[in-house]
Amino acid sequence: MVKIKKQDYLWKGKRYRLSRSKSENHEKCSRCFYLQDKIGLPAQNMPPFNLNKRTDVLLKEEFDEYRKKGEPHPIFSKNNLSNIIPFDSDLIEEWREAQTAGVQYKHEFPDGSHVTVCGGIDDVLFNTDTKELVMIDYKSTWFENVCQDSEWILEHYWNYDVKKGDYKRWYKYQLNFYAHLFRKNGYSVSNTAYIYLVHADNNQDTWDNKINFEATLIPANLDPKIYDINQIINNVNETMESNCIPPTNPDCRTCFRESEIIDKAYSHGLTDGVQQGMLL
């Protein structure tokens, strides 16, 4: 039996929070988002990225050491960006807690209703020259069968692997979303953000119970016109206030599987309750 979410955790319920990842899910497939966050169907389980999580923990601890010292992380010094240091705030741990806190604000809609918009960050930096916050996110990866020195990565990063999906578009979306959250909290935010990329070394010949990583700092230009987060949130509201489930998205794997199951059911004469079964 499918377990339906409690009403408090559905759209505009008492405990509902529109996170960065949820808004991204809406952009990818409004139908799946509607089914999950208005009707209450559970999302498909995904395997945990535990190695990536461990990398994030270690990088946070490393940046925290330089935060205590009030000094730039070595990767910034190496890139002649010694004016950018980890932002010193008592709220850092709260901002990092994506599930229960994060950077957040209440977004009001024209009808007077509102929703809490939030996002959990990896870190946030401070430009001592411009007095602006600087967005940063950690990423870990491996580039298979290609040269992966920093010079190559800086030149090709945003255009490489495009055949495997547009996930890097969502990296920029993520940085723009975090910038939006901080601006809504009254902070001045730089339009230059960074991906701190750690990538496994292709030159490592033996296992020896470890993987060697290289680090590259990749700039990203934020563009509120391309990533209009206010409008995206209003689009979410328009979807969710409708009584009609959005149509199947041909680019969504979940929608594709759902349609495939229905087609197979019909081909075997199992038509009674099929549509109802797909939704509940």
Number of C-alpha atoms within 10 A of each C-alpha: 4 10 9 13 15 11 16 11 15 19 22 19 13 12 14 16 22 21 20 21 17 17 20 18 15 19 16 15 20 23 22 24 25 24 18 19 22 21 19 21 18 14 12 9 6 6 6 8 8 9 10 13 13 11 14 18 12 11 18 15 11 12 21 18 14 17 18 11 11 13 17 21 19 14 14 17 14 11 10 10 14 16 15 22 25 24 23 16 10 8 10 18 15 14 21 19 15 19 11 13 15 22 24 22 16 14 17 13 12 7 6 7 11 14 20 16 21 28 26 22 23 21 21 24 22 20 18 13 8 12 14 17 25 24 27 25 19 18 18 18 12 14 14 10 7 9 13 21 14 17 11 11 19 14 11 12 15 16 11 12 13 12 7 7 8 12 11 15 11 15 16 21 22 21 26 24 28 27 27 21 21 18 13 15 12 8 14 15 23 18 17 16 23 21 19 19 20 19 21 18 19 18 9 12 7 8 8 7 5 8 12 12 15 14 16 20 19 17 13 18 13 21 14 15 7 9 17 14 20 12 10 15 20 15 15 19 17 10 19 22 11 10 8 10 16 16 11 16 15 11 10 15 11 17 17 13 11 15 16 12 14 17 15 12 14 13 10 9 9 12 13 10 8 15 12 8 10 11 13 14
